[in-house]
Structures are given as structure tokens and as C-alpha cells.
């Protein structure tokens, strides 16, 4: 099964909400969480080739 971590989705939603007010900071935070999530999923058993 594939599940997004609540923390990742929270940060993603916050970034979308704050995009117009604070685009730079939200974008950086989203990028960091995206990179972290990609690392987590790449280590998951169902992602191994």
C-alpha cells in the first residue's frame, strides 16, 4: 500500500494556502518535504525494483 505521511500532506496544504502571501518560504518548505518524502518512498519495500 502507498500512504502519504500526515506531516507531508500538512506541509503541502499549508504551502498552497500561503502561496500568495509567502510564496518563497512556502515553496522552499514544500521542496524540502518533497525531497524527504521521496527519500522515504524510495526506501520503501514496494518501491524496490
N, C-alpha and C positions, 0 to 999 in steps of 0.2 A: 504494500500500500504506500501511497505517497501523501505525506501531510506537510503543510507549511507550519512552521513554528508560530505560535501566537505572537511572540515578540517581533518576528519579522513582519507579519501582516499588520501589526500595530504601527510599526515604524513606517511601513508603506502607506497606510491610510493617513497617518499624520503628515507625511510628506505631500500627499495630494491636497490635503486641506490647507496646508500652509504655503503651497506653491507660489501663490500670487504675492503673499506678504513677505516671504523669506525664501526665495527660490534657491539661492546659492547654498545656504546652510542645509535646507531640506534635501537638496539634490546630493550633497556630499554624504549626508547621513544615510540616504537611501542606497547610494552606491556602496557604502561600507557594509550595510546589512545584506545587500545583494551578494557581494563578494563572500561574505561569511556564510550565507545560505547555500551558495554554490559549492563552497568547500564542504559543508555538512552533507549535501546531497551526493557529492562526488565520492564521499567515503561510505555512503550507504550501500548495503549489500545488493539492492535491486538496481544500482547504477553501475555495478562492475560488469565489464564486457564479457 
